[in-house]
Amino acid sequence: MRKHLSHALSERFLKDQEDLVSEVMDEFFKRLGMNTSGETSADNVFWFNLTTFDITGSLAFRTSFGGLTSGADENDLEMVQ
């Protein structure tokens, strides 16, 4: 089992994934800044869930699901696609 997972956990492979995660995190911080600039409070759990969902898509499929961009959650996938 260790032999099969060693590539996915190597330092080089993880560094190659850094750009994918950084793109999603940049969008997250942008959205978080937009949502906290007003007087209403942001639903941080909602935005963290969208971030996790988009990072998972980026790592698994090399493309973000676009949840952060659209503001749609995983129950509204047809809005994202």
C-alpha positions in Angstrom: 0.0 0.0 0.0 2.9 2.3 0.9 4.4 1.8 -2.6 1.2 2.8 -4.3 0.7 6.0 -2.2 4.4 7.1 -2.2 4.1 9.2 -5.4 1.0 11.0 -4.2 2.7 12.0 -1.0 6.1 12.9 -2.3 7.4 16.4 -1.8 7.6 17.1 -5.5 4.0 16.0 -6.2 2.7 18.1 -3.3 4.6 21.2 -4.5 3.1 20.7 -8.0 -0.4 20.9 -6.5 0.4 24.2 -4.7 -0.7 26.4 -7.6 -4.1 24.6 -7.8 -4.8 25.3 -4.1 -3.4 28.8 -4.3 -5.9 29.8 -7.1 -8.8 28.6 -5.0 -7.5 30.3 -1.9 -7.0 33.6 -3.7 -10.7 33.5 -4.8 -11.7 32.6 -1.3 -9.9 35.6 0.2 -11.4 37.8 -2.5 -14.9 36.6 -1.7 -14.4 36.8 2.0 -13.2 40.4 1.7 -16.3 41.2 -0.4 -18.7 39.6 2.0 -17.2 41.3 5.1 -17.0 44.8 3.7 -20.7 45.5 4.4 -22.6 45.7 7.7 -24.1 42.2 7.3 -22.2 39.2 8.6 -20.9 36.6 6.2 -21.8 32.9 6.6 -18.2 31.7 7.0 -19.1 28.0 7.1 -20.8 28.3 3.7 -17.7 29.9 2.2 -15.3 27.4 3.8 -17.5 24.6 2.4 -17.4 26.1 -1.1 -13.6 26.5 -0.7 -13.1 22.8 0.3 -15.4 21.7 -2.5 -13.4 23.7 -5.1 -10.0 22.6 -3.8 -11.2 19.0 -4.0 -12.3 19.5 -7.6 -9.0 21.2 -8.5 -7.0 18.3 -7.0 -9.1 15.5 -8.3 -10.1 16.8 -11.7 -7.7 19.6 -12.4 -10.5 22.1 -12.5 -12.4 24.0 -9.8 -16.1 23.3 -9.5 -16.6 27.1 -9.5 -18.6 27.2 -6.2 -16.7 30.3 -4.9 -17.1 32.1 -8.2 -20.8 31.5 -8.5 -21.6 31.5 -4.8 -23.5 28.2 -5.3 -23.2 25.4 -2.9 -22.9 21.7 -3.7 -26.8 21.4 -3.7 -26.9 23.8 -6.7 -24.4 22.0 -9.0 -26.5 22.7 -12.1 -25.8 26.4 -11.5 -22.1 25.8 -11.4 -21.8 23.7 -14.6 
